[in-house]
């Protein structure tokens, strides 16, 4: 006998629960539920149920508190059900509301043996009722509001971060279990398959909605990572609709059990009709997330990253404040290497390079003043005053003229300037500035390089967008061609079947016509045979004597079978009426001495013979003859049916060939896509490497300019005026 916790125990159906809930004062003992009023289907006067695969949920209003509850009644055995709900309840109760991004958790109470159905008691789950709508219903009404949808996407990401940070997985993240309240925050319902750390080591109870699960998820998968694929799928849908509201009407179906992508898309991304729309989208966040989900479709559950790893990348792509080259940032876990799930899907990043802008320093500290006068400095210091005195005192200054009289002074000034330029301090500064300018020339203009990089990136993006759009067109053309082939095959088959069916339909009437004709032929043969027995010579007809009989015989008319009647003719010469006897073939003959009177006599005699013969004609065919004609008809029916089967077989062959052509075409496109993706990935890797190099080059360029500016300050400290001061003052 099955125990209350036995897996062989039979649970009530949703209909049996509904019948029991018509009398809640009898089926419940719980004070909040006893006598509760269920929501009713007015047309049936039965409690309204929301039925799933494993339970039915009813809305009841408590008579004692007036509160509304969702009461889940289970329709099948769940292993360790009470233990599971106890662990889930304990875990959720320990989550302080202030630590959560939003009040997504719902209060519930597991009540063993709470409802009586027939003679047995069964467990129920009493949950707080929430006034909210499902995610898909919310999107039906709000998908045009990009701001609201984008905010909801962020709140969904926050919800998954809450779960992930506490090691919790819902187990069945999908549009029906994500309710959106009036304030735009989420309420998470249906905790049957929830994983909490206390349940580690237990098996899963459900696989989740097929349109939200990874193809790699099995029935026994149960752990903190089971929500990750679903989270990426939902986040992609929300971000895509936020970026382009038209995607909701383009990819979603009314009453469809999915958002934008389905199970078939995940199982075969290369042949999916929906993935190309997202992968080729102009918005980088949409195409990037779609590429992520496509890559995740092939990964084992334990290798999937949490959704939080996508947020910085998505945010950077969506809300970049200024245009310009942006280095590709691979998704990483903390500061560690790429996660294993991304291997083969992102280019290997270049080796890390230092990007901190440090001031370029000279090999030795630059002097800030002149120091240590030498013999040449002393000579220059003496030469300049002497030249100045000679300029003033020489009596020949007026005679020689200004150019000649100023020559000693100019020479002394030049020597002094030259000495200042050849001082070690000046030479070191000059060499340092020259080196800086050479390095700046080698680094190049980073603004120009940035424009070239951005131009190349846009060119690649444009090329990839066009290529992916072309791929989508090729896939669409392939599908349309396949559909045209199928339609032509079906059209030809239907046309051929129609012709065959018309012949099959007419077989019965054709058989009846053949039977009638066969009977007519037998009756005619019998009549002719009897008429041949009626000889004219034996008839003793009036006005038909032996001579006339001989005349008739001369024209082959001896019996009643030898003519069929007569045709009156007028003799224009004598203005009298004559007659021509009509032979069986339709030809008429003019018999000598046979006028209209004798012709009438012969015709009346023949008609009398026909009247005598007619009652004796056969009225039905012999069974042998009927069987022969029926067999011929059945043979024709079998032939037509064989033609019909042959037509169907030929149509199936054409369909098979068309399907193979479609499969081969898709495989060819998929192979081309893999090659093109690889080339694009290499190009993006090169662009990423250039971006890193540009970032370093810009830092070095700025550092060199800063060093040149600093060198300018040193140049002022080593100017000619400062050198003169040094010559005469010593500092």
PyMOL commands that set and color helices and strands:
alter all, ss='L'
color gray80, all
select helices_A, chain A and resi 14-27+81-93+97-99+135-142+146-165+197-199+210-212+228-243+246-251+263-267+269-271+275-279+284-296+301-303+308-318+340-342+375-393+397-400+402-405+407-422+424-443+446-532+536-538+546-554+560-562+596-614+623-717+720-729
alter helices_A, ss='H'
color red, helices_A
select strands_A, chain A and resi 37-38+40-41+46-47+49-51+55-61+68-74+108-117+120-128+132-134+178-181+186-188+565-571+576-582+588-589
alter strands_A, ss='S'
color yellow, strands_A
deselect
rebuild
show_as cartoon
